[in-house]
């Protein structure tokens, strides 16, 4: 999951640079939301039968159940969808490339960049 998010961000950065290089009028923005009050915990209800088999033993594992509990328990605590949309639209209107919907996470982002610049190993975020 995390690897795909980093890949999507890198792809978006490269796309933006390539569009600038050719003088395109297309503008690219990377939206990085944290937890938003969605029905993500119902995603399996919308999957096609050839994509999801609820009898797969993986869904009974302790690891899956623990991760699923974190996701479904976090969603009600997230930002309301309307607030996330307002933040995203404002970012687009202000031509912000990296749109972070939750400013409370900005210190963690700054800390990560600072650690990368010093060559430090990644650290776990303490809650």
TIDRENLUM-811902 format. One line per 10 residues: number of its first residue (from 1); their letters; for each residue z, y, x of N, C-alpha, C, CB. Coordinates in nm, 3 decimals, always signed. Glycine has a CB too. Example, Ala and Ser with C-alpha at 12.3 -4.5 7.8 and 13.67 -1.06 7.14 Angstrom:
// residues 2
1 = AS = +0.780,-0.569,+1.319,+0.780,-0.450,+1.230,+0.780,-0.330,+1.320,+0.905,-0.447,+1.131 ~ +0.708,-0.225,+1.285,+0.714,-0.106,+1.367,+0.787,+0.003,+1.290,+0.572,-0.060,+1.408
// end
This chain:
// residues 127
1 = XXXXXXXXXX = +0.000,-0.119,+0.082,+0.000,+0.000,+0.000,+0.000,+0.126,+0.087,+0.121,+0.000,-0.094 ~ +0.094,+0.132,+0.179,+0.106,+0.251,+0.263,-0.018,+0.265,+0.352,+0.233,+0.244,+0.350 ~ -0.066,+0.154,+0.406,-0.186,+0.160,+0.491,-0.305,+0.215,+0.414,-0.220,+0.020,+0.547 ~ -0.319,+0.177,+0.288,-0.432,+0.227,+0.209,-0.418,+0.377,+0.183,-0.442,+0.151,+0.076 ~ -0.295,+0.425,+0.168,-0.274,+0.568,+0.148,-0.313,+0.647,+0.273,-0.126,+0.596,+0.112 ~ -0.274,+0.598,+0.390,-0.311,+0.666,+0.515,-0.462,+0.660,+0.535,-0.240,+0.602,+0.635 ~ -0.523,+0.548,+0.501,-0.668,+0.536,+0.514,-0.738,+0.635,+0.422,-0.715,+0.392,+0.482 ~ -0.690,+0.648,+0.300,-0.752,+0.742,+0.205,-0.738,+0.886,+0.254,-0.687,+0.727,+0.066 ~ -0.623,+0.920,+0.311,-0.604,+1.055,+0.364,-0.697,+1.081,+0.482,-0.457,+1.076,+0.406 ~ -0.707,+0.985,+0.573,-0.797,+1.001,+0.688,-0.942,+1.014,+0.644,-0.783,+0.883,+0.784
11 = XXXXXXXXXX = -0.982,+0.932,+0.549,-1.118,+0.939,+0.496,-1.145,+1.076,+0.434,-1.141,+0.828,+0.392 ~ -1.047,+1.129,+0.361,-1.062,+1.260,+0.298,-1.074,+1.370,+0.403,-0.944,+1.288,+0.205 ~ -0.996,+1.360,+0.510,-1.005,+1.459,+0.618,-1.143,+1.456,+0.683,-0.897,+1.433,+0.725 ~ -1.193,+1.337,+0.712,-1.325,+1.324,+0.775,-1.433,+1.374,+0.681,-1.352,+1.178,+0.815 ~ -1.423,+1.341,+0.553,-1.521,+1.388,+0.455,-1.523,+1.541,+0.452,-1.489,+1.333,+0.315 ~ -1.405,+1.603,+0.451,-1.397,+1.749,+0.450,-1.466,+1.808,+0.574,-1.250,+1.794,+0.443 ~ -1.438,+1.751,+0.690,-1.499,+1.800,+0.814,-1.651,+1.783,+0.812,-1.441,+1.726,+0.934 ~ -1.698,+1.669,+0.765,-1.842,+1.645,+0.761,-1.912,+1.739,+0.663,-1.872,+1.500,+0.724 ~ -1.849,+1.765,+0.551,-1.908,+1.859,+0.455,-1.912,+2.000,+0.512,-1.828,+1.858,+0.323 ~ -1.807,+2.039,+0.585,-1.808,+2.170,+0.651,-1.921,+2.177,+0.754,-1.671,+2.198,+0.719
21 = XXXXXXXXXX = -1.937,+2.068,+0.828,-2.036,+2.064,+0.936,-2.178,+2.087,+0.885,-2.029,+1.931,+1.008 ~ -2.207,+2.038,+0.766,-2.342,+2.054,+0.713,-2.355,+2.178,+0.623,-2.383,+1.931,+0.634 ~ -2.247,+2.255,+0.614,-2.251,+2.377,+0.534,-2.250,+2.353,+0.384,-2.371,+2.455,+0.570 ~ -2.195,+2.241,+0.342,-2.191,+2.208,+0.200,-2.097,+2.302,+0.124,-2.147,+2.063,+0.180 ~ -2.128,+2.325,-0.001,-2.041,+2.405,-0.088,-1.936,+2.318,-0.156,-2.124,+2.479,-0.194 ~ -1.944,+2.187,-0.133,-1.845,+2.095,-0.190,-1.713,+2.112,-0.116,-1.895,+1.946,-0.182 ~ -1.605,+2.124,-0.191,-1.471,+2.141,-0.134,-1.390,+2.015,-0.164,-1.401,+2.269,-0.190 ~ -1.317,+1.969,-0.065,-1.238,+1.847,-0.079,-1.089,+1.881,-0.070,-1.277,+1.743,+0.030 ~ -1.010,+1.814,-0.151,-0.865,+1.830,-0.148,-0.802,+1.692,-0.143,-0.813,+1.911,-0.272 ~ -0.694,+1.678,-0.070,-0.618,+1.553,-0.067,-0.491,+1.574,-0.147,-0.586,+1.508,+0.081
31 = XXXXXXXXXX = -0.476,+1.497,-0.252,-0.358,+1.508,-0.338,-0.262,+1.395,-0.301,-0.397,+1.503,-0.490 ~ -0.141,+1.432,-0.263,-0.040,+1.334,-0.224,+0.083,+1.350,-0.313,-0.001,+1.350,-0.074 ~ +0.080,+1.287,-0.428,+0.196,+1.298,-0.517,+0.307,+1.202,-0.476,+0.154,+1.272,-0.662 ~ +0.429,+1.241,-0.503,+0.540,+1.147,-0.491,+0.555,+1.083,-0.630,+0.676,+1.220,-0.443 ~ +0.674,+1.056,-0.673,+0.693,+0.985,-0.800,+0.666,+1.079,-0.918,+0.837,+0.927,-0.809 ~ +0.580,+1.032,-1.007,+0.544,+1.106,-1.128,+0.572,+1.014,-1.247,+0.392,+1.153,-1.125 ~ +0.619,+1.073,-1.355,+0.653,+0.995,-1.475,+0.526,+0.944,-1.544,+0.737,+1.081,-1.573 ~ +0.479,+0.829,-1.499,+0.361,+0.767,-1.558,+0.399,+0.631,-1.614,+0.246,+0.754,-1.453 ~ +0.300,+0.559,-1.664,+0.326,+0.422,-1.709,+0.278,+0.321,-1.605,+0.256,+0.397,-1.845 ~ +0.293,+0.356,-1.478,+0.254,+0.267,-1.369,+0.321,+0.130,-1.382,+0.289,+0.329,-1.235
41 = XXXXXXXXXX = +0.441,+0.129,-1.437,+0.511,+0.003,-1.453,+0.447,-0.087,-1.559,+0.656,+0.029,-1.488 ~ +0.348,-0.036,-1.629,+0.275,-0.117,-1.728,+0.134,-0.150,-1.679,+0.267,-0.043,-1.862 ~ +0.108,-0.131,-1.550,-0.028,-0.149,-1.497,-0.082,-0.289,-1.522,-0.030,-0.120,-1.348 ~ +0.005,-0.389,-1.520,-0.045,-0.525,-1.542,-0.098,-0.546,-1.684,+0.066,-0.625,-1.514 ~ -0.052,-0.463,-1.777,-0.100,-0.472,-1.915,-0.248,-0.435,-1.925,-0.018,-0.380,-2.006 ~ -0.298,-0.360,-1.828,-0.435,-0.311,-1.832,-0.531,-0.388,-1.742,-0.438,-0.166,-1.795 ~ -0.480,-0.484,-1.670,-0.565,-0.559,-1.577,-0.645,-0.665,-1.651,-0.481,-0.624,-1.467 ~ -0.765,-0.688,-1.599,-0.849,-0.795,-1.655,-0.788,-0.930,-1.615,-0.997,-0.784,-1.605 ~ -0.814,-1.031,-1.696,-0.756,-1.162,-1.669,-0.803,-1.222,-1.537,-0.790,-1.257,-1.782 ~ -0.921,-1.181,-1.490,-0.967,-1.234,-1.361,-0.906,-1.159,-1.242,-1.120,-1.226,-1.353
51 = XXXXXXXXXX = -0.828,-1.055,-1.269,-0.762,-0.978,-1.163,-0.612,-1.007,-1.154,-0.784,-0.831,-1.186 ~ -0.556,-1.060,-1.259,-0.411,-1.075,-1.265,-0.374,-1.203,-1.337,-0.345,-0.953,-1.334 ~ -0.295,-1.285,-1.272,-0.247,-1.409,-1.332,-0.094,-1.404,-1.330,-0.301,-1.535,-1.255 ~ -0.032,-1.376,-1.445,+0.113,-1.362,-1.447,+0.188,-1.489,-1.408,+0.157,-1.320,-1.584 ~ +0.118,-1.603,-1.406,+0.183,-1.728,-1.366,+0.177,-1.751,-1.215,+0.119,-1.845,-1.438 ~ +0.112,-1.661,-1.142,+0.106,-1.672,-0.996,+0.249,-1.672,-0.942,+0.021,-1.555,-0.933 ~ +0.283,-1.767,-0.858,+0.421,-1.777,-0.805,+0.469,-1.650,-0.734,+0.430,-1.893,-0.710 ~ +0.377,-1.571,-0.685,+0.417,-1.448,-0.615,+0.502,-1.358,-0.705,+0.293,-1.371,-0.567 ~ +0.467,-1.350,-0.832,+0.538,-1.261,-0.922,+0.681,-1.306,-0.952,+0.462,-1.248,-1.051 ~ +0.715,-1.428,-0.913,+0.851,-1.478,-0.932,+0.935,-1.464,-0.805,+0.847,-1.624,-0.975
61 = XXXXXXXXXX = +0.874,-1.418,-0.696,+0.949,-1.408,-0.570,+1.051,-1.296,-0.576,+0.853,-1.386,-0.453 ~ +1.155,-1.312,-0.496,+1.259,-1.210,-0.488,+1.202,-1.078,-0.435,+1.374,-1.258,-0.398 ~ +1.111,-1.087,-0.339,+1.051,-0.967,-0.282,+0.977,-0.888,-0.390,+0.955,-1.005,-0.168 ~ +0.893,-0.955,-0.467,+0.818,-0.886,-0.572,+0.914,-0.826,-0.675,+0.719,-0.983,-0.642 ~ +1.012,-0.904,-0.719,+1.105,-0.857,-0.821,+1.183,-0.734,-0.772,+1.203,-0.970,-0.860 ~ +1.223,-0.735,-0.645,+1.296,-0.621,-0.589,+1.207,-0.497,-0.585,+1.347,-0.654,-0.447 ~ +1.084,-0.514,-0.538,+0.993,-0.400,-0.530,+0.959,-0.347,-0.670,+0.863,-0.440,-0.456 ~ +0.938,-0.438,-0.763,+0.905,-0.397,-0.899,+1.020,-0.321,-0.963,+0.869,-0.520,-0.985 ~ +1.143,-0.364,-0.935,+1.261,-0.294,-0.989,+1.269,-0.152,-0.934,+1.390,-0.372,-0.955 ~ +1.236,-0.134,-0.807,+1.238,+0.000,-0.747,+1.134,+0.088,-0.816,+1.211,-0.007,-0.595
71 = XXXXXXXXXX = +1.013,+0.035,-0.832,+0.906,+0.114,-0.895,+0.942,+0.150,-1.039,+0.772,+0.036,-0.892 ~ +0.976,+0.050,-1.118,+1.002,+0.077,-1.260,+1.128,+0.161,-1.279,+1.015,-0.054,-1.336 ~ +1.226,+0.148,-1.190,+1.347,+0.229,-1.201,+1.328,+0.372,-1.155,+1.456,+0.166,-1.121 ~ +1.231,+0.395,-1.068,+1.207,+0.529,-1.014,+1.125,+0.617,-1.107,+1.137,+0.519,-0.882 ~ +1.036,+0.557,-1.183,+0.943,+0.636,-1.264,+1.010,+0.735,-1.359,+0.857,+0.544,-1.344 ~ +1.115,+0.695,-1.431,+1.178,+0.793,-1.520,+1.239,+0.912,-1.446,+1.286,+0.725,-1.602 ~ +1.266,+0.896,-1.317,+1.326,+1.003,-1.237,+1.221,+1.095,-1.176,+1.412,+0.944,-1.127 ~ +1.096,+1.060,-1.192,+0.988,+1.135,-1.129,+0.958,+1.267,-1.197,+0.864,+1.053,-1.127 ~ +0.864,+1.337,-1.136,+0.818,+1.465,-1.188,+0.738,+1.443,-1.317,+0.731,+1.540,-1.083 ~ +0.758,+1.525,-1.419,+0.674,+1.513,-1.539,+0.526,+1.532,-1.503,+0.717,+1.617,-1.645
81 = XXXXXXXXXX = +0.441,+1.460,-1.572,+0.297,+1.464,-1.544,+0.245,+1.607,-1.550,+0.221,+1.375,-1.643 ~ +0.285,+1.683,-1.652,+0.235,+1.821,-1.667,+0.268,+1.906,-1.545,+0.294,+1.885,-1.794 ~ +0.387,+1.887,-1.488,+0.425,+1.963,-1.368,+0.339,+1.923,-1.248,+0.574,+1.942,-1.336 ~ +0.314,+1.793,-1.235,+0.229,+1.746,-1.125,+0.088,+1.803,-1.139,+0.224,+1.591,-1.121 ~ +0.036,+1.800,-1.261,-0.099,+1.854,-1.285,-0.103,+2.003,-1.252,-0.142,+1.830,-1.432 ~ -0.002,+2.078,-1.294,+0.001,+2.222,-1.264,+0.001,+2.248,-1.114,+0.125,+2.287,-1.328 ~ +0.078,+2.170,-1.041,+0.084,+2.184,-0.895,-0.051,+2.152,-0.832,+0.192,+2.092,-0.836 ~ -0.115,+2.048,-0.880,-0.246,+2.007,-0.826,-0.352,+2.112,-0.856,-0.288,+1.871,-0.885 ~ -0.356,+2.159,-0.980,-0.455,+2.261,-1.017,-0.433,+2.389,-0.936,-0.448,+2.292,-1.170 ~ -0.307,+2.430,-0.920,-0.278,+2.550,-0.840,-0.323,+2.531,-0.696,-0.126,+2.583,-0.845
91 = XXXXXXXXXX = -0.301,+2.412,-0.642,-0.346,+2.384,-0.506,-0.497,+2.393,-0.491,-0.299,+2.248,-0.463 ~ -0.567,+2.341,-0.590,-0.714,+2.349,-0.587,-0.759,+2.495,-0.597,-0.776,+2.266,-0.703 ~ -0.699,+2.569,-0.689,-0.735,+2.710,-0.706,-0.705,+2.792,-0.581,-0.661,+2.770,-0.825 ~ -0.599,+2.756,-0.508,-0.561,+2.828,-0.385,-0.629,+2.769,-0.261,-0.409,+2.824,-0.367 ~ -0.718,+2.674,-0.282,-0.792,+2.607,-0.174,-0.699,+2.545,-0.069,-0.885,+2.706,-0.107 ~ -0.596,+2.477,-0.116,-0.505,+2.404,-0.029,-0.567,+2.267,-0.003,-0.361,+2.391,-0.092 ~ -0.579,+2.227,+0.123,-0.638,+2.096,+0.151,-0.541,+1.984,+0.113,-0.677,+2.085,+0.299 ~ -0.421,+1.985,+0.172,-0.323,+1.880,+0.148,-0.226,+1.927,+0.040,-0.246,+1.842,+0.279 ~ -0.243,+1.875,-0.080,-0.162,+1.917,-0.194,-0.046,+1.819,-0.209,-0.247,+1.925,-0.325 ~ +0.073,+1.864,-0.175,+0.195,+1.784,-0.188,+0.266,+1.829,-0.315,+0.288,+1.800,-0.061
101 = XXXXXXXXXX = +0.281,+1.739,-0.409,+0.336,+1.777,-0.539,+0.487,+1.796,-0.538,+0.301,+1.674,-0.641 ~ +0.555,+1.742,-0.440,+0.700,+1.745,-0.437,+0.750,+1.815,-0.311,+0.758,+1.601,-0.445 ~ +0.774,+1.947,-0.316,+0.815,+2.023,-0.197,+0.942,+1.968,-0.130,+0.837,+2.167,-0.234 ~ +1.024,+1.897,-0.204,+1.147,+1.842,-0.146,+1.116,+1.745,-0.031,+1.229,+1.770,-0.253 ~ +0.995,+1.691,-0.029,+0.958,+1.596,+0.077,+0.898,+1.666,+0.199,+0.858,+1.495,+0.024 ~ +0.875,+1.797,+0.192,+0.814,+1.868,+0.305,+0.892,+1.853,+0.436,+0.802,+2.015,+0.271 ~ +1.027,+1.858,+0.436,+1.098,+1.837,+0.562,+1.072,+1.699,+0.624,+1.248,+1.855,+0.539 ~ +1.056,+1.598,+0.542,+1.025,+1.465,+0.596,+0.888,+1.463,+0.660,+1.033,+1.358,+0.485 ~ +0.793,+1.532,+0.598,+0.657,+1.540,+0.654,+0.662,+1.617,+0.786,+0.559,+1.609,+0.554 ~ +0.731,+1.730,+0.789,+0.744,+1.809,+0.912,+0.812,+1.728,+1.022,+0.823,+1.938,+0.886
111 = XXXXXXXXXX = +0.916,+1.655,+0.985,+0.987,+1.572,+1.082,+0.899,+1.463,+1.140,+1.108,+1.511,+1.019 ~ +0.815,+1.405,+1.056,+0.724,+1.300,+1.103,+0.624,+1.357,+1.202,+0.651,+1.234,+0.985 ~ +0.566,+1.471,+1.170,+0.469,+1.534,+1.260,+0.536,+1.569,+1.392,+0.408,+1.661,+1.195 ~ +0.657,+1.625,+1.388,+0.729,+1.659,+1.510,+0.756,+1.535,+1.594,+0.862,+1.730,+1.476 ~ +0.794,+1.426,+1.530,+0.820,+1.301,+1.603,+0.693,+1.248,+1.668,+0.879,+1.195,+1.510 ~ +0.582,+1.257,+1.596,+0.454,+1.212,+1.653,+0.419,+1.292,+1.778,+0.341,+1.224,+1.550 ~ +0.443,+1.422,+1.773,+0.409,+1.508,+1.887,+0.496,+1.480,+2.010,+0.424,+1.653,+1.847 ~ +0.616,+1.427,+1.988,+0.703,+1.395,+2.101,+0.685,+1.251,+2.148,+0.848,+1.418,+2.064 ~ +0.607,+1.174,+2.074,+0.586,+1.034,+2.112,+0.694,+0.941,+2.063,+0.575,+1.022,+2.260 ~ +0.781,+0.990,+1.976,+0.891,+0.908,+1.926,+0.841,+0.798,+1.832,+0.994,+0.996,+1.853
121 = XXXXXXX = +0.915,+0.690,+1.829,+0.883,+0.581,+1.737,+0.918,+0.624,+1.594,+0.959,+0.452,+1.776 ~ +0.852,+0.564,+1.495,+0.886,+0.596,+1.355,+1.031,+0.557,+1.325,+0.791,+0.522,+1.258 ~ +1.090,+0.628,+1.232,+1.226,+0.596,+1.188,+1.226,+0.582,+1.036,+1.328,+0.704,+1.233 ~ +1.321,+0.507,+0.987,+1.335,+0.491,+0.843,+1.395,+0.618,+0.784,+1.422,+0.369,+0.809 ~ +1.350,+0.652,+0.664,+1.406,+0.766,+0.593,+1.537,+0.722,+0.531,+1.307,+0.822,+0.485 ~ +1.642,+0.796,+0.557,+1.773,+0.763,+0.501,+1.793,+0.843,+0.374,+1.887,+0.791,+0.603 ~ +1.836,+0.774,+0.270,+1.857,+0.840,+0.141,+2.002,+0.868,+0.117,+1.802,+0.757,+0.027
// end
